[in-house]
């Protein structure tokens, strides 16, 4: 198996594997509890001490709900659609992406903009500037922010933006080369409950998450 | 006919085409391949469903060699 060469640029990061993902997931859960429980405890205490303080208690409950929701929103942001290119480049790019993925995946991508890919770590949904990893069992989703970069600063000025399907294809190829390396290079934007993420995803993308959860 | 393509703002551009017996075409493809690798692209060949392999030399027997940009955390 080849190692993704981009991992050399993040040499300080330990290579991601299933055990490391589980530990990071537990860290995210603990962080969510640490954000939520104090607000809920405050709300309960306020009501117990003085029932008339319920407006303040309600604000505390809203905070307890809202902070994890904000994290989930950040996670959903990694797959939100980016601006599209011209019609002809998009068509050409879509043809190439279609050749890379199977019939079922092509149909799901056409409906949702996300390309499904089964890996050893779970089921991936690859977008234009990030990917979702639905972990085995389908209850937890990791959101990875990662994108294809111009090869040089000169290219950044002259290359122009890639068509949306090309952006997805570049990530898909890197993922297929080295799944753990891909997760090592990418930035983890969110790890948490699939239901929480689903609420923050654009409605058109939710069927892709549902399908990935069913397969995971 | 085998192809070397680069994903770019046009969708993709075919940089070289060759057949196994055509030495001149293979040589031109190798030159184009090296030039793109030197520019910072990575070359990838599909190796079955869900698998791809990075290559540093042009595989003359491959049907399709794709040049992709490097990826980085956003």
Boltz contact constraints between the chains, C-beta under 6 A:
constraints:
  - contact:
      token1: [A, 2]
      token2: [B, 53]
      max_distance: 6.0
  - contact:
      token1: [A, 2]
      token2: [B, 54]
      max_distance: 6.0
  - contact:
      token1: [A, 6]
      token2: [B, 70]
      max_distance: 6.0
  - contact:
      token1: [A, 6]
      token2: [B, 71]
      max_distance: 6.0
  - contact:
      token1: [A, 89]
      token2: [B, 10]
      max_distance: 6.0
  - contact:
      token1: [A, 89]
      token2: [B, 11]
      max_distance: 6.0
  - contact:
      token1: [A, 92]
      token2: [B, 11]
      max_distance: 6.0
  - contact:
      token1: [A, 93]
      token2: [B, 11]
      max_distance: 6.0
  - contact:
      token1: [A, 96]
      token2: [B, 12]
      max_distance: 6.0
  - contact:
      token1: [A, 129]
      token2: [B, 74]
      max_distance: 6.0
  - contact:
      token1: [A, 145]
      token2: [B, 74]
      max_distance: 6.0
  - contact:
      token1: [A, 146]
      token2: [B, 71]
      max_distance: 6.0
  - contact:
      token1: [A, 146]
      token2: [B, 73]
      max_distance: 6.0
  - contact:
      token1: [A, 146]
      token2: [B, 74]
      max_distance: 6.0
  - contact:
      token1: [A, 147]
      token2: [B, 74]
      max_distance: 6.0
  - contact:
      token1: [A, 148]
      token2: [B, 69]
      max_distance: 6.0
  - contact:
      token1: [A, 148]
      token2: [B, 71]
      max_distance: 6.0
  - contact:
      token1: [A, 149]
      token2: [B, 69]
      max_distance: 6.0
  - contact:
      token1: [A, 149]
      token2: [B, 70]
      max_distance: 6.0
  - contact:
      token1: [A, 149]
      token2: [B, 72]
      max_distance: 6.0
  - contact:
      token1: [A, 151]
      token2: [B, 39]
      max_distance: 6.0
  - contact:
      token1: [A, 151]
      token2: [B, 40]
      max_distance: 6.0
  - contact:
      token1: [A, 151]
      token2: [B, 41]
      max_distance: 6.0
  - contact:
      token1: [A, 151]
      token2: [B, 69]
      max_distance: 6.0
  - contact:
      token1: [A, 152]
      token2: [B, 40]
      max_distance: 6.0
  - contact:
      token1: [A, 160]
      token2: [B, 9]
      max_distance: 6.0
  - contact:
      token1: [A, 163]
      token2: [B, 11]
      max_distance: 6.0
  - contact:
      token1: [A, 166]
      token2: [B, 7]
      max_distance: 6.0
  - contact:
      token1: [A, 170]
      token2: [B, 68]
      max_distance: 6.0
  - contact:
      token1: [A, 170]
      token2: [B, 69]
      max_distance: 6.0
  - contact:
      token1: [A, 173]
      token2: [B, 44]
      max_distance: 6.0
  - contact:
      token1: [A, 173]
      token2: [B, 52]
      max_distance: 6.0
  - contact:
      token1: [A, 173]
      token2: [B, 68]
      max_distance: 6.0
  - contact:
      token1: [A, 174]
      token2: [B, 71]
      max_distance: 6.0
  - contact:
      token1: [A, 176]
      token2: [B, 51]
      max_distance: 6.0
  - contact:
      token1: [A, 176]
      token2: [B, 52]
      max_distance: 6.0
  - contact:
      token1: [A, 177]
      token2: [B, 52]
      max_distance: 6.0
  - contact:
      token1: [A, 177]
      token2: [B, 54]
      max_distance: 6.0
  - contact:
      token1: [A, 185]
      token2: [B, 71]
      max_distance: 6.0
  - contact:
      token1: [A, 185]
      token2: [B, 73]
      max_distance: 6.0
  - contact:
      token1: [A, 186]
      token2: [B, 73]
      max_distance: 6.0
  - contact:
      token1: [A, 187]
      token2: [B, 73]
      max_distance: 6.0
